[in-house]
Amino acid sequence: MQTVRRRYVTVCALLWLPPGLGMASLVLLFSERGMSLAAVAGLFAAHSLTVAALELPTGGLSDVLGRRPVLAMAGALNVVAFALVGLGTTAWVLTAGMVLMGAARALASGTAEAWYVDTVQAHSGPDAELRTGLARGGSATSAALAAGILLGGALPWLLGVGPDLGARLSEATSGAVLPLSVPVLLGAAVRVVFVCYVLTVLREPPRPPATLRSVLRGVPVTVLGGLRLGGRDALVRRVLLTAAAVGSALAAIELLMPGRTVAVTGATGSGAMAYAALSCAGFVCGGVGSHLAPLAARVAGSGERAVLVCLGGCAGGVLLLGATASTTHLLGTALAVVGFCLFHLGIGAASPNGNDLLHRRVTSAQRATALSVQSLAQQLVGALTGLAVGALPSGPLPWLLTGAVLLSGARLWLRRAGVRSTPVATTG
């Protein structure tokens, strides 16, 4: 099982390093290509709508066709998408790149995790210990995002130092490659490595051979079954509602924190740099939280109690952000950073424990679909929260309402907190 766990961790790192690379430079790259702010928002909307539209069908495809081909398909689409975004100079090319990136994101959503759980249970039975591997996968994801955002932010700056390699690169490629393009193109190269790794290393338990007819017939059935999961199983429903509460908080943080960093630093440029550093710190805290998830379950006494405690910690972090929303002095800023890090630490620790519970309630035939339903709940509620927060006056109110939503998510687990329904890991 150590080999399976190591391969899962590697897949998580290779899967999330490219998005991290593009995170620091994508908006600036689009602006450099002449896109207005409204056009940039439209490009990201095209990505989000594609993910939302394909989330469930691609989850069903993974359950019917298999994990490895779907992961390879996601990686191949991303190679094309990153190349189009990195080299595109017109709106339609950039839109095509963002749509393909969204399709690839939907294909990869939950598929690697489903592969890991399937493989472990095929070797060790349905009661196999999952939490440690899920936690390390979460840590690898956070570490890859943190490393990516640092590298993606540093590369354009390094290319402009000294002999100005960036200008020479742009001149040599007739403007097709800008310094801001380099992190995105590096992400495309990492995707090539990802596809090769998936095809050569990942092996999955045998499944019935899939024909075009079986895929076309099986995907809708699997999707409908996944949608019914929350209605039939109270614990699965709690996991899905928890994901929705987390999505609400993430949307509020992504929308409100950049403005807060600008208010603290006093300038847009320095505020953007501060937000990048803060985001990196958040990813690091999320990775630490994921690594500590098995310990949290052991200390709390069960996975359910661990989710309850961790969500409570997340809510505390958001409420701390609300309490300091109207202050820019040093102590208030320090407390806001503590709240931000506490939120990410709690999310990192809660997620593996919640998903461990989910995987014990669904079969391999619906696993990726269940993860897609979970992701869709998080995205849809996040989108609605973003609209609501944007309409509210600035200050503590949006933070306090979001904190209340997270507390409501934690409260869902009070009835389960006394029930020890999943084994607690005793080995790392």
Secondary structure, DSSP 8 states (H G I E B T S, - for coil): -HHHHHHHHHHHHHHHHHHHHHHTTHHHHHHHTT--HHHHHHHHHHHHHHHHHHHHHHHHHHHHH-HHHHHHHHHHHHHHHHHHHHH--SHHHHHHHHHHHHHHHHHHTTHHHHHHHHHHHHHH-TT---HHHHHHHHHHHHHHHHHHHHHHHHHHHHHTSTTTHHHHHHHHTTTSS-GGGHHHHHHHHHHHHHHHHHHHH----------HHHHHHHHHHHHHHHHHHHHH-HHHHHHHHHHHHHHHHHHHHHHHHHHHHHHHHSSHHHHHHHHHHHHHHHHHHHHHHHHTHHHHHHHHSSHHHHHHHHHHHHHHHHHHHHHTTT--SHHHHHHHHHHHHHHHHHHHHHHHHHHHHHHTTS-GGGHHHHHHHHHHHHHHHHHHHHHHHHHS-SSHHHHHHHHHHHHHHHHTTTTTTT---S------
